[in-house]
Amino acid sequence: MKAKLSVLVAALFLVSAVALLAEKDRPHEGKVIRIDQDAKMLELQTRTVQRFGVERFASTEIDVIGPQALRLLLQAQRGEKPPADAPPEEHRVRMRV
């Protein structure tokens, strides 16, 4: 149950973050239009966590949201709140595609 809730909260956080980052001159860029494939992957991930009984996720250097989302989830589970005056975290990533 806790794993399913954590995955759901992380997904909602990701969808919200992507929508907020969308540029105004490109109304659909960066916004999630369809989340069917995400919902399927989250369901598969939830079943995998239930099967093995533990969450063990990995991040790469281009995962700029995952580690912060996990930190916030763990803080919330412990009943902690981030300081109100905490500076926003900024990450710059350079990718060759």
C-alpha positions in Angstrom: 0.0 0.0 0.0 2.8 2.4 1.0 4.7 1.6 -2.2 1.6 2.2 -4.4 1.0 5.5 -2.7 4.6 6.6 -3.2 4.5 5.7 -6.9 1.2 7.6 -7.3 2.5 10.7 -5.6 5.7 10.6 -7.6 3.8 10.3 -10.8 1.5 13.2 -9.9 4.5 15.3 -8.9 6.2 14.5 -12.3 3.1 15.4 -14.3 2.7 18.7 -12.4 6.4 19.6 -12.8 6.3 18.9 -16.5 3.2 21.0 -17.0 4.7 23.9 -15.1 7.9 23.8 -17.2 6.0 24.2 -20.5 6.8 27.3 -22.4 4.0 29.8 -23.0 4.6 30.2 -26.8 4.3 26.4 -27.2 1.2 25.5 -25.3 1.5 21.7 -25.8 5.3 21.3 -25.4 6.2 19.8 -22.1 2.6 19.1 -21.1 1.4 15.5 -20.7 -1.4 14.9 -23.2 -1.8 11.2 -22.7 -0.6 9.2 -19.7 -1.8 5.7 -20.6 1.7 4.3 -21.1 2.8 6.0 -17.8 -0.1 4.4 -15.9 0.7 1.0 -17.4 4.4 1.3 -16.3 3.4 2.5 -12.8 1.1 -0.5 -12.4 3.9 -2.8 -13.6 6.4 -1.1 -11.2 3.9 -1.4 -8.3 3.5 -5.2 -9.0 7.3 -5.6 -9.1 7.7 -3.8 -5.8 5.0 -6.0 -4.3 6.7 -9.1 -5.7 10.1 -8.4 -4.3 8.9 -6.5 -1.2 11.2 -3.6 -1.5 11.6 -0.4 -3.5 15.0 -0.2 -5.0 15.1 2.5 -7.7 18.2 3.8 -9.5 18.8 7.3 -11.0 21.2 8.6 -13.6 22.6 12.1 -13.8 19.9 13.1 -16.3 17.2 12.2 -13.8 16.8 15.7 -12.3 13.4 15.2 -10.7 13.5 11.7 -9.3 16.0 12.2 -6.4 14.3 15.4 -5.2 10.9 13.8 -5.4 12.1 10.8 -3.4 13.6 13.1 -0.8 10.3 15.0 -0.5 8.4 11.7 -0.2 10.7 10.4 2.5 10.5 13.7 4.4 6.7 13.5 4.2 6.7 9.9 5.5 8.8 11.1 8.5 6.4 14.0 9.1 9.1 16.6 8.2 8.6 19.7 6.2 11.3 21.4 4.2 12.3 24.8 5.5 10.2 27.6 4.1 13.3 29.7 3.3 15.1 26.8 1.5 16.5 27.9 -1.8 15.1 26.1 -4.9 17.3 23.4 -6.3 18.7 24.0 -9.8 20.2 21.4 -12.0 21.6 22.0 -15.5 21.9 19.1 -17.8 23.6 18.9 -21.2 22.6 16.1 -23.4 23.7 15.0 -26.9 20.9 13.5 -28.8 
